[in-house]
Amino acid sequence: MKDVLPLALLLLSGLACGRTHLNEFSTAGGGLSMGGAVGEGGAISMGGAFSTGGTQASSAACEGRVPIHHRPAGSACPQERAPGSVFVNTCSPGWAGLCAQDADCTAGTNGRCLPNSRLNCAGQCYYDECFSDSDCPASQPCACRASASDSVANSCLAGSNCRVDADCGPCGFCSPTPVSPICACDSPAFCNPPDPHTSCGDSCGHGYFCHTPKDTCLEDSDCTGSDRCNFDLPSQTWACTFCMGVP
């Protein structure tokens, strides 16, 4: 009996942190693509105390792989912001939010006039939405610009279901899936009725999402070809999907 009790306690401690879903994937390296620009304004930091590998210091009782990219904690974003650009506005009158210079951007905080990839007739105003997670609605993390010398706007990542790892429960992880809005996962899932030959929307989440026991991938390296490990909105799980660039 002396040997049975310690063994039972050990098994119970292992069940307390349900991360068995991370064991089903290969142990090969790899990472989630973090590139791209938010608001057309350059590279953006993922915000917060962002981990890029290893195990959590408090996860000794947890088992399985740890995502290369996850968010243990949030942090303060830069309040300073680099200047934007100067444009010659040749667009038709009446287009909202267009600008020729930073001085035209007065409708929000730290307005900057930056390129708009869909309009080459003028710039567009972009504003800081946040300086920390607490400035954003519930479950939305604040994505910070890389530094005060960057002109990109700090933005609340709408659609996210977590801010930090703790939001995902014991031994959980909150990871980014294509944060940049420059690609879309064409899917028939939103068609009514469903049509396997038609795309009716973007099935990929763009923000931070908790990993789940039903995930079929943990990292890009778990996928083949050009597919990436993204959060799939219809199934609410992480899965290998192709994210097509938006022209």
C-alpha positions in Angstrom: 0.0 0.0 0.0 2.9 2.4 0.6 3.8 2.2 -3.1 0.2 2.5 -4.4 -0.6 5.9 -2.8 2.3 7.8 -4.3 1.6 6.3 -7.7 -2.1 7.4 -7.5 -1.1 10.9 -6.6 1.3 11.1 -9.5 -1.4 10.0 -12.0 -3.8 12.6 -10.6 -1.3 15.4 -10.9 -0.8 14.5 -14.5 -4.5 14.6 -15.3 -4.8 18.0 -13.6 -3.2 19.7 -16.7 -4.9 18.4 -19.8 -2.4 18.9 -22.5 -2.5 15.5 -24.0 -3.6 17.0 -27.3 -0.1 18.5 -27.8 1.4 15.0 -27.7 -0.1 13.8 -31.0 2.0 16.0 -33.2 5.6 15.5 -34.4 8.4 17.1 -32.4 9.9 18.8 -35.5 10.7 22.4 -35.3 8.8 25.2 -37.1 6.9 28.3 -36.4 3.9 30.3 -37.2 4.3 33.0 -39.9 4.2 36.3 -38.1 5.0 38.6 -41.0 3.0 41.3 -42.7 1.7 44.7 -41.9 -1.2 45.9 -39.9 -3.0 48.9 -41.3 -0.5 49.0 -44.2 2.0 50.7 -41.9 4.9 48.3 -41.6 5.9 45.4 -39.3 4.1 44.9 -36.0 5.3 43.3 -32.8 3.0 40.7 -31.4 2.7 42.6 -28.2 3.3 41.5 -24.6 5.8 39.1 -23.1 5.9 36.9 -26.2 7.5 33.5 -25.9 9.3 31.9 -28.8 9.9 28.5 -27.6 10.7 26.4 -24.5 8.4 25.4 -21.7 6.7 27.5 -19.2 8.4 27.9 -15.9 5.3 26.8 -14.1 4.5 23.9 -16.4 6.5 21.2 -14.7 3.3 19.2 -14.1 2.2 19.6 -17.8 3.2 17.3 -20.6 3.5 17.6 -24.3 4.8 20.1 -26.8 4.8 23.9 -26.2 3.8 26.2 -29.2 6.8 28.1 -30.4 4.7 31.3 -30.4 2.4 32.0 -27.5 1.7 34.9 -25.1 2.4 34.4 -21.4 1.6 38.0 -20.6 0.7 41.4 -22.0 2.9 44.5 -21.8 2.8 48.2 -22.5 3.0 49.4 -26.1 5.1 52.4 -27.4 3.2 55.6 -27.1 5.6 57.4 -29.4 5.1 56.9 -33.2 7.2 57.7 -36.2 5.8 60.1 -38.8 3.8 58.9 -41.7 4.1 59.8 -45.4 3.1 62.7 -47.7 0.8 62.0 -50.6 -0.8 64.0 -53.4 -4.5 63.3 -53.0 -6.0 62.7 -56.4 -9.0 60.7 -55.2 -12.6 61.8 -55.9 -14.0 64.0 -53.1 -16.0 62.2 -50.4 -13.8 59.3 -49.6 -13.7 59.1 -45.8 -10.4 58.7 -44.0 -8.1 59.7 -46.8 -5.2 62.1 -46.3 -2.2 63.8 -47.9 -0.2 64.2 -44.6 -0.3 63.4 -40.9 -1.9 66.8 -40.1 -5.1 65.6 -41.9 -5.5 62.7 -39.4 -7.2 64.3 -36.4 -10.1 61.9 -35.7 -8.2 59.7 -33.2 -5.0 59.2 -31.2 -1.6 59.5 -32.9 -3.0 59.8 -36.4 -0.6 58.9 -39.2 -1.1 59.2 -43.0 0.0 55.8 -44.4 -0.2 54.0 -47.8 -3.4 52.2 -48.7 -2.6 49.2 -50.9 -6.1 49.3 -52.5 -6.0 53.0 -53.3 -3.1 54.7 -55.0 -4.7 58.1 -55.2 -4.1 59.1 -51.6 -3.0 58.0 -48.2 -5.3 56.8 -45.4 -5.4 57.8 -41.7 -4.6 55.2 -39.1 -4.8 55.7 -35.4 -3.6 54.0 -32.2 -6.4 52.0 -30.7 -4.6 50.9 -27.6 -1.4 51.0 -25.5 -2.1 47.9 -23.4 -4.6 45.0 -23.3 -6.8 46.9 -20.9 -7.6 49.5 -23.5 -9.2 46.8 -25.7 -12.6 45.0 -25.4 -12.6 41.7 -23.5 -10.5 38.9 -25.0 -8.8 41.2 -27.5 -5.0 41.7 -27.0 -3.3 45.0 -28.0 -0.9 44.3 -30.8 2.0 46.8 -30.4 4.1 48.4 -33.1 7.7 47.0 -33.0 9.2 50.2 -31.6 8.6 54.0 -31.2 10.5 54.5 -34.5 7.8 52.5 -36.4 4.7 54.3 -37.8 2.3 51.3 -37.6 -0.6 51.7 -35.3 -1.2 49.8 -32.1 -4.4 47.9 -32.7 -6.9 45.7 -30.8 -7.1 42.3 -32.4 -10.8 41.9 -32.8 -12.1 38.3 -33.1 -9.5 36.9 -30.7 -10.7 34.5 -27.9 -7.8 35.0 -25.6 -5.2 37.6 -24.6 -2.7 35.5 -22.6 -2.0 31.8 -21.9 -3.9 31.9 -18.6 -7.1 32.7 -20.5 -6.9 29.2 -22.0 -7.0 27.3 -18.7 -4.3 25.2 -16.9 -1.5 24.3 -19.2 -3.2 26.2 -22.0 -1.6 28.4 -24.7 -2.8 31.5 -26.5 -1.2 31.7 -29.9 -1.4 34.1 -32.9 -2.9 33.0 -36.2 -2.4 35.2 -39.3 -2.6 38.6 -37.5 -1.9 40.5 -40.7 -5.1 40.9 -42.7 -3.3 40.5 -46.0 -4.4 36.9 -46.6 -7.7 34.9 -46.4 -8.6 31.2 -46.2 -11.2 30.8 -48.9 -13.8 28.3 -47.6 -17.2 26.9 -48.7 -18.1 26.6 -45.0 -20.0 29.9 -44.9 -22.0 29.2 -48.0 -25.8 28.7 -47.5 -26.4 26.0 -48.7 -22.7 24.7 -48.6 -21.1 24.5 -52.0 -17.7 22.7 -52.2 -16.9 24.6 -55.4 -17.6 28.1 -54.0 -15.8 30.3 -51.5 -18.1 32.3 -49.2 -15.7 33.9 -46.8 -12.5 33.8 -44.9 -12.5 30.7 -42.5 -9.2 31.7 -40.8 -9.2 33.7 -37.6 -6.9 36.7 -37.5 -5.9 37.3 -33.9 -5.0 35.2 -30.8 -6.7 31.9 -30.1 -6.5 29.1 -27.5 -5.2 25.7 -28.5 -7.8 23.0 -28.1 -7.8 19.2 -27.5 -9.3 18.7 -31.1 -6.5 20.6 -32.9 -4.9 18.8 -35.8 -1.7 20.9 -35.8 0.4 22.9 -33.4 3.0 24.5 -35.7 3.4 25.2 -39.4 5.9 22.3 -39.5 2.9 19.9 -38.9 1.5 20.9 -42.2 2.5 20.0 -45.8 3.0 22.1 -48.9 2.0 25.7 -48.6 -0.5 25.1 -45.8 0.0 26.8 -42.4 -1.3 26.0 -39.0 -4.2 28.5 -38.6 -7.2 28.8 -36.3 -10.2 27.5 -38.3 -13.4 29.5 -37.4 -16.0 27.0 -38.5 -14.5 24.1 -36.4 -13.0 26.4 -33.7 -9.8 24.4 -33.8 -6.3 24.8 -35.1 -5.9 23.1 -38.5 -3.7 23.1 -41.6 -5.1 25.6 -44.1 -4.0 27.6 -47.1 -4.1 31.4 -46.6 -4.3 33.2 -49.9 -2.9 36.7 -50.3 -5.4 39.4 -50.7 -4.7 41.7 -53.8 
